[in-house]
């Protein structure tokens, strides 16, 4: 069955307060980073203590609506001049959640195989600096209420490179698929116009959110949520994954309209 969408224009804090307790299976979100990012309307320049207090406030509502066996995937980036933010936020949330897994979202990488040419893949924003190297990754923290939530580890898996492992290792069950691990190379799609194709300064790829949902599992029974919807990439991920319902909140009317448009275009392709 197609995903049922509940998209709301407005602040996620009062919005989530309208939801029933323990009604959401998986939350995948990327809040403002407090790094001075140029959003359309939101001012990303709060004092750090004020910003962290606000994060605790909305994360408390996330905990309330999350099921006891739910997963909260929190994408947070940093900046070379401001490297502590992801860790400061995580420490403030430790009274609410248990950190069950940490994933590294790799946006760009260069691999030097033993045999074969050097391979560079992905996209990054170059840093013109004598002090800092290019920043090619962000964090995705997997938070749960208990720390022992079972996961579908191979749902977003990869084939074995050494096929003999399939027969040698009993845990494979004969399937050529292993756990991907905690380093996820998910590049942005190449675009021609940022204003038209990605009119938001801090999106994550649809594939990143989809892997989070795959890892949590539940498929058609999943109720997913993104409190900071942006232009709707988590909503598209839920639809591609086959979630039963998706709930999203976005305070910016321009981003919200873009999210609605993307969801409507996805639904039209199913007709």
C-alpha positions in Angstrom: 0.0 0.0 0.0 1.2 3.5 -0.7 2.5 5.7 2.2 -0.1 8.0 3.9 1.4 11.4 4.4 0.6 13.9 7.2 2.6 17.0 6.3 2.1 20.0 8.6 3.2 23.6 8.1 4.2 24.9 11.5 6.5 24.5 14.5 7.3 20.9 15.4 7.1 21.5 19.1 3.4 22.2 19.4 2.8 19.9 16.4 4.4 16.8 18.2 2.4 17.6 21.3 -0.7 16.7 19.3 0.5 13.2 18.6 -0.2 10.2 20.8 2.5 8.9 23.0 4.5 6.0 21.6 2.8 6.3 18.1 6.0 6.6 16.0 8.3 3.8 15.0 11.3 5.7 13.5 12.4 9.3 13.5 14.9 10.5 10.9 15.8 14.1 11.0 18.4 16.8 10.7 17.8 19.9 12.8 19.4 23.3 12.3 23.1 23.0 13.2 23.6 26.4 14.9 26.5 27.0 12.5 25.1 30.2 10.8 23.6 28.3 7.8 21.6 30.6 5.6 18.1 29.2 5.8 15.3 31.1 4.2 13.7 32.3 7.4 15.1 30.5 10.5 18.0 32.3 12.1 20.7 29.8 12.7 22.8 31.9 15.1 21.4 31.3 18.6 23.8 31.3 21.5 25.0 27.8 22.1 23.4 27.2 25.5 20.1 28.5 24.2 20.3 26.3 21.1 21.1 23.2 23.2 18.2 23.9 25.6 15.9 24.1 22.6 17.2 20.8 21.2 16.5 19.1 24.6 13.0 20.5 24.4 12.1 19.1 21.0 14.0 15.9 21.6 11.9 15.3 24.8 8.8 15.3 22.6 10.5 12.9 20.2 11.1 10.6 23.1 7.4 10.8 24.1 6.0 9.9 20.7 8.6 7.2 20.0 7.7 3.6 20.6 9.6 1.7 23.2 11.4 -0.2 20.5 11.6 2.8 18.1 14.7 4.3 16.6 15.7 8.0 16.4 18.3 8.7 13.7 19.8 12.2 14.3 21.9 13.7 11.5 24.3 16.4 12.7 27.2 18.1 11.0 30.0 20.3 12.2 32.3 22.9 10.9 36.1 23.0 11.1 35.9 26.2 13.2 33.1 24.7 15.3 33.9 21.0 15.7 32.3 20.2 19.1 28.6 20.8 18.2 27.6 17.2 17.4 29.2 16.0 20.6 27.8 18.7 22.8 24.3 18.0 21.5 24.8 14.2 22.0 25.9 14.8 25.6 22.9 16.9 26.3 20.6 14.2 25.0 22.1 11.3 27.0 19.5 11.8 29.8 16.8 11.1 27.2 18.3 8.4 24.9 20.9 5.7 24.7 23.4 6.0 21.9 23.1 2.6 20.2 25.0 3.2 17.0 27.1 6.0 15.4 27.2 6.2 11.6 29.5 8.3 9.5 27.9 9.7 6.4 30.7 9.9 3.9 29.9 12.5 1.2 33.2 12.2 -0.7 36.0 9.7 -0.5 39.2 8.7 -2.3 40.2 5.1 -2.4 43.6 3.8 -3.4 43.2 0.1 -4.3 46.2 -2.2 -4.2 45.5 -3.1 -7.8 44.0 -0.5 -10.1 43.7 3.2 -10.4 42.9 5.7 -7.6 39.2 6.3 -7.3 37.6 9.6 -6.1 33.9 9.8 -5.8 31.2 12.1 -4.3 30.9 15.8 -3.7 32.3 18.1 -1.1 32.4 21.9 -0.5 36.1 22.9 -0.9 37.6 24.8 2.1 40.2 27.5 1.3 42.3 27.3 4.4 45.8 26.8 5.6 44.5 25.2 8.8 41.7 22.9 7.9 41.2 20.1 5.5 38.0 19.6 3.4 35.1 18.3 5.6 33.7 15.3 3.8 31.5 13.6 6.4 28.7 14.1 8.9 27.3 12.1 11.8 24.1 10.1 12.0 23.5 9.1 15.7 21.2 6.2 16.2 19.4 6.8 19.5 17.0 4.5 21.3 15.2 4.4 24.6 16.9 1.3 25.9 20.0 0.7 23.8 18.9 -2.9 22.8 16.5 -2.3 19.9 16.8 -5.2 17.4 17.7 -4.1 13.9 17.5 -5.5 10.4 21.2 -5.3 9.9 21.3 -6.7 6.4 18.3 -4.8 5.0 20.7 -2.0 3.8 23.6 -4.5 3.4 26.1 -5.1 0.7 27.3 -8.3 -1.1 30.3 -10.2 0.2 33.5 -9.4 -1.7 34.9 -12.9 -0.9 32.0 -15.2 -1.9 33.6 -18.1 0.0 32.4 -16.4 3.2 28.8 -17.1 2.2 29.3 -20.9 2.6 31.9 -20.7 5.5 29.9 -18.5 7.9 26.7 -19.9 9.2 25.2 -16.6 10.1 24.8 -15.7 6.4 22.0 -18.2 5.9 23.2 -18.7 2.4 22.5 -15.1 1.5 25.1 -13.0 -0.3 24.5 -10.0 1.9 26.4 -8.7 4.9 25.9 -5.8 7.3 27.1 -2.6 5.7 28.8 -1.4 8.9 28.8 2.2 10.2 30.5 4.0 7.3 27.9 5.0 4.7 29.1 6.5 1.4 26.0 8.4 0.2 26.9 11.2 -2.3 24.6 14.0 -3.3 23.1 13.7 -6.7 24.7 15.9 -9.3 22.5 18.8 -10.1 22.5 21.7 -12.6 20.7 24.3 -10.5 20.8 24.5 -6.7 18.0 27.0 -6.6 15.6 24.9 -8.6 16.7 21.3 -7.7 17.8 21.7 -4.1 16.4 25.0 -2.7 17.5 24.3 0.8 21.0 24.9 2.2 21.3 21.7 4.4 19.5 18.7 3.0 20.4 15.0 3.4 20.0 12.6 0.4 16.9 10.6 0.2 19.1 7.4 0.2 20.6 8.3 3.6 17.1 8.5 5.2 16.0 5.3 3.4 19.0 3.3 4.8 18.0 4.5 8.3 14.5 3.1 7.8 15.8 -0.1 6.3 18.0 -0.6 9.2 15.3 -0.1 11.8 13.0 -2.5 9.8 9.2 -3.1 10.1 8.6 -2.1 6.4 4.9 -1.6 5.8 4.0 -1.3 9.5 6.4 1.6 10.0 5.2 5.1 11.1 8.0 7.4 10.3 8.5 11.1 11.3 10.7 14.1 10.5 10.2 17.1 12.8 12.4 19.2 10.5 11.0 18.3 7.1 12.8 20.8 5.0 12.1 20.0 1.3 10.8 16.5 2.1 13.7 14.1 1.6 12.7 12.0 4.6 9.2 11.8 3.3 10.4 10.5 -0.1 12.6 8.0 1.7 9.6 6.7 3.7 7.6 6.4 0.4 10.4 4.5 -1.3 10.8 2.3 1.7 7.1 1.5 1.8 6.3 3.0 5.3 2.7 2.9 6.3 2.6 6.5 7.4 4.9 9.5 7.4 4.5 12.6 9.6 6.4 15.8 8.9 6.6 19.3 10.3 8.2 22.3 8.6 8.1 25.9 9.8 9.1 27.6 6.5 6.3 27.9 4.0 8.6 27.9 1.0 10.4 24.7 2.0 7.0 23.2 2.9 5.6 23.9 -0.5 8.6 22.3 -2.1 8.2 19.2 0.1 4.5 19.0 -0.8 5.4 19.3 -4.5 8.0 16.5 -4.3 5.5 14.2 -2.5 2.8 14.9 -5.0 5.2 14.2 -7.9 6.1 10.9 -6.3 2.5 9.9 -5.8 1.7 10.9 -9.4 4.4 8.5 -10.7 2.6 5.6 -8.9 -0.6 6.2 -10.8 
